[in-house]
Amino acid sequence: MRLPGRIGPHALLITTAAVPLTGWAVHALTLHRRLADARKDLLTGLPCRGEFVAYGERLLRTRRRHADVHVLMLDGVDFKAVNDTYGHAAGDTVIQTMGRRLARWSSSRQALAARLGGDEFAVCAVIPPSAALAEITALREQLQQPLQHEGHTLRLDVSIGIARAADPHGESMSRTLRGADTAMYKVKKGEETFPYVATRADAYTKTVNGRRAGRRGTHLLAGAA
């Protein structure tokens, strides 16, 4: 029986060097995953505002037809009542369900959904203008389907504002998102009916410390200014 040959000094050096390299590779991978997780909403797993805005900016830089780029702002209607009536676990279930439905809709097209905070979500999607309103209307119907939670039927309602990147042409993603936010607010307050598409003026709505007038907490910011 032959005994294994001796390990030469060069082979030993390579083997020894490979150990810390492997350790660094694992560390780098772990760090990358942690950074990726930090950019996602913990409750829904959706991206947060920063990644959403970056995605939209890339689309605006790379696509010639800005008319295809649609930004949606979504806000739950009376979601607080779910918390007050059935508890915070039910409220979390509603938010998670909204996130899953938006993620599923986005996965079947060139789109990204994000949770901006609370019961506010946003979607950036590439949709031909001729089909956009029909697809967004169908999305609204999907989101408003009731869900079951611990024997209770929870009914959902959502306000959606729409902005086309071509309308405030040449503007940033943040500006387009502001237009969608203003459109959503007008629909929610009954000033416009769904589906309402933001105008250029909507994208330039005055803000208080960067927040559209009427948003929760804006009056506190105004008082501090």
C-alpha positions as CSV (number, residue, x, y, z in Angstrom):
1,M,0.0,0.0,0.0
2,R,1.4,3.4,-1.0
3,L,1.6,6.1,1.6
4,P,0.5,9.6,0.5
5,G,3.3,11.7,-0.6
6,R,4.7,14.5,1.5
7,I,3.0,17.9,1.2
8,G,5.4,20.4,-0.3
9,P,6.0,23.8,1.2
10,H,4.2,25.6,-1.6
11,A,1.1,23.4,-1.3
12,L,1.1,24.1,2.5
13,L,1.4,27.8,1.9
14,I,-1.6,27.8,-0.5
15,T,-3.7,25.7,1.8
16,T,-2.9,27.9,4.8
17,A,-3.7,31.1,2.8
18,A,-7.0,29.6,1.6
19,V,-8.3,29.4,5.2
20,P,-8.4,33.2,5.9
21,L,-9.6,33.9,2.3
22,T,-12.5,31.6,2.8
23,G,-13.3,33.2,6.1
24,W,-13.3,36.7,4.4
25,A,-15.5,35.4,1.6
26,V,-18.0,34.2,4.1
27,H,-17.8,37.4,6.1
28,A,-18.3,39.5,2.9
29,L,-21.3,37.4,1.8
30,T,-22.9,37.7,5.3
31,L,-22.3,41.5,5.3
32,H,-23.8,41.7,1.8
33,R,-26.9,39.9,2.9
34,R,-27.3,42.0,6.0
35,L,-27.0,45.2,3.9
36,A,-29.6,43.8,1.5
37,D,-31.9,42.9,4.4
38,A,-31.5,46.4,5.9
39,R,-32.9,47.9,2.7
40,K,-36.1,45.8,3.0
41,D,-39.1,46.4,5.1
42,L,-39.2,43.9,8.0
43,L,-42.9,43.3,8.0
44,T,-43.5,42.8,4.2
45,G,-40.1,42.0,2.8
46,L,-40.6,44.7,0.2
47,P,-37.9,47.3,-0.6
48,C,-38.0,50.6,1.2
49,R,-38.1,54.1,-0.2
50,G,-34.4,54.4,-1.1
51,E,-34.2,51.4,-3.3
52,F,-37.6,52.3,-4.8
53,V,-36.4,55.8,-5.8
54,A,-33.1,54.4,-7.2
55,Y,-35.1,51.8,-9.3
56,G,-37.2,54.6,-10.8
57,E,-34.3,56.8,-11.5
58,R,-32.6,53.9,-13.4
59,L,-35.7,53.5,-15.5
60,L,-35.9,57.2,-16.3
61,R,-32.2,57.1,-17.4
62,T,-32.4,54.0,-19.5
63,R,-35.9,54.2,-21.2
64,R,-36.6,56.4,-24.1
65,R,-40.3,56.3,-23.7
66,H,-41.0,57.9,-20.3
67,A,-44.8,57.6,-21.1
68,D,-44.5,53.9,-20.3
69,V,-43.2,54.6,-16.8
70,H,-46.0,54.8,-14.2
71,V,-45.6,55.5,-10.6
72,L,-48.4,54.6,-8.2
73,M,-48.9,55.8,-4.6
74,L,-51.2,53.6,-2.5
75,D,-52.6,54.4,0.9
76,G,-54.9,52.2,3.0
77,V,-58.3,53.5,3.8
78,D,-59.3,53.1,7.5
79,F,-56.6,50.5,8.2
80,K,-56.4,52.0,11.7
81,A,-59.9,50.8,12.3
82,V,-58.6,47.2,11.8
83,N,-56.0,47.8,14.5
84,D,-58.6,49.3,16.9
85,T,-61.2,46.6,16.3
86,Y,-59.2,43.4,15.9
87,G,-55.8,44.3,17.4
88,H,-52.3,44.9,16.0
89,A,-51.8,41.4,14.8
90,A,-54.7,41.8,12.4
91,G,-53.3,45.1,11.3
92,D,-50.0,43.5,10.6
93,T,-51.8,40.8,8.6
94,V,-53.4,43.4,6.5
95,I,-50.1,45.1,5.7
96,Q,-48.4,41.8,4.9
97,T,-51.3,40.8,2.6
98,M,-51.1,44.1,0.8
99,G,-47.3,43.6,0.4
100,R,-47.7,40.0,-1.0
101,R,-50.4,41.1,-3.4
102,L,-48.3,44.0,-4.7
103,A,-45.2,41.8,-5.0
104,R,-47.1,39.2,-6.9
105,W,-48.6,41.8,-9.3
106,S,-45.1,43.3,-9.8
107,S,-43.4,40.0,-10.4
108,S,-45.4,39.4,-13.6
109,R,-44.3,42.7,-15.3
110,Q,-41.4,45.1,-15.2
111,A,-42.2,46.7,-11.9
112,L,-41.1,47.2,-8.3
113,A,-43.3,47.6,-5.3
114,A,-42.1,49.1,-2.0
115,R,-43.5,49.9,1.4
116,L,-42.9,53.6,2.3
117,G,-44.1,53.3,5.9
118,G,-47.3,52.6,7.8
119,D,-50.0,51.7,5.3
120,E,-48.4,53.6,2.4
121,F,-47.0,51.7,-0.6
122,A,-45.6,52.7,-3.9
123,V,-45.2,50.9,-7.3
124,C,-43.1,51.8,-10.3
125,A,-44.1,49.9,-13.4
126,V,-43.5,49.9,-17.1
127,I,-46.9,49.7,-18.8
128,P,-48.0,50.9,-22.2
129,P,-50.2,53.9,-21.8
130,S,-53.0,52.2,-23.8
131,A,-53.2,49.5,-21.2
132,A,-52.2,51.3,-18.0
133,L,-55.5,52.4,-16.6
134,A,-57.1,49.0,-17.1
135,E,-54.2,47.2,-15.5
136,I,-54.1,49.6,-12.5
137,T,-57.9,49.2,-12.1
138,A,-57.5,45.5,-12.0
139,L,-54.7,45.8,-9.4
140,R,-57.0,47.9,-7.2
141,E,-59.7,45.2,-7.4
142,Q,-57.1,42.6,-6.4
143,L,-55.9,44.6,-3.4
144,Q,-59.4,45.2,-2.2
145,Q,-60.3,41.5,-2.0
146,P,-61.3,40.7,1.7
147,L,-59.1,38.4,3.7
148,Q,-59.7,36.1,6.7
149,H,-58.0,36.6,10.0
150,E,-58.8,34.4,13.1
151,G,-62.4,33.8,11.9
152,H,-63.0,37.5,11.0
153,T,-63.5,38.8,7.4
154,L,-61.4,41.9,7.0
155,R,-62.4,44.2,4.1
156,L,-59.8,46.3,2.5
157,D,-60.0,49.6,0.7
158,V,-57.1,51.5,-0.8
159,S,-56.7,54.9,-2.5
160,I,-54.3,55.0,-5.5
161,G,-52.8,58.0,-7.2
162,I,-51.2,57.6,-10.6
163,A,-48.3,59.6,-12.2
164,R,-46.8,59.2,-15.6
165,A,-43.1,60.1,-15.8
166,A,-43.8,61.8,-19.2
167,D,-46.2,64.3,-17.7
168,P,-43.6,66.1,-15.5
169,H,-41.1,65.4,-18.3
170,G,-37.5,65.5,-17.4
171,E,-38.2,65.6,-13.7
172,S,-36.7,63.3,-11.0
173,M,-38.3,60.2,-9.6
174,S,-38.9,62.0,-6.4
175,R,-40.9,64.7,-8.2
176,T,-42.9,62.1,-10.1
177,L,-43.6,60.3,-6.8
178,R,-44.8,63.6,-5.3
179,G,-47.3,63.9,-8.2
180,A,-48.6,60.4,-7.5
181,D,-48.8,61.2,-3.8
182,T,-50.9,64.3,-4.5
183,A,-53.1,62.4,-6.9
184,M,-53.7,59.7,-4.3
185,Y,-54.6,62.4,-1.7
186,K,-57.1,64.0,-4.0
187,V,-58.8,60.6,-4.7
188,K,-58.8,59.8,-0.9
189,K,-60.4,63.2,-0.1
190,G,-63.0,62.8,-2.9
191,E,-61.6,65.8,-4.8
192,E,-61.0,63.5,-7.8
193,T,-62.3,60.0,-8.8
194,F,-60.2,57.0,-9.4
195,P,-58.4,56.5,-11.8
196,Y,-56.9,60.0,-11.6
197,V,-53.6,60.7,-13.3
198,A,-51.4,63.5,-11.8
199,T,-50.8,66.7,-13.7
200,R,-47.6,68.6,-13.8
201,A,-49.1,71.0,-11.2
202,D,-49.6,68.0,-8.8
203,A,-45.9,67.2,-9.0
204,Y,-45.2,70.7,-7.8
205,T,-47.6,70.7,-4.8
206,K,-46.2,72.8,-2.0
207,T,-44.7,70.9,0.9
208,V,-43.9,71.6,4.5
209,N,-40.4,70.5,5.3
210,G,-40.5,68.2,2.4
211,R,-43.9,66.7,3.1
212,R,-47.1,67.3,1.2
213,A,-49.6,69.4,3.1
214,G,-52.3,67.1,4.6
215,R,-49.9,64.3,5.4
216,R,-50.0,62.9,8.9
217,G,-47.8,64.9,11.2
218,T,-47.3,67.8,8.7
219,H,-49.0,70.3,11.1
220,L,-46.4,69.3,13.7
221,L,-43.6,70.1,11.3
222,A,-45.3,73.4,10.4
223,G,-45.5,74.4,14.1
224,A,-41.8,73.6,14.5
225,A,-40.7,75.7,11.5
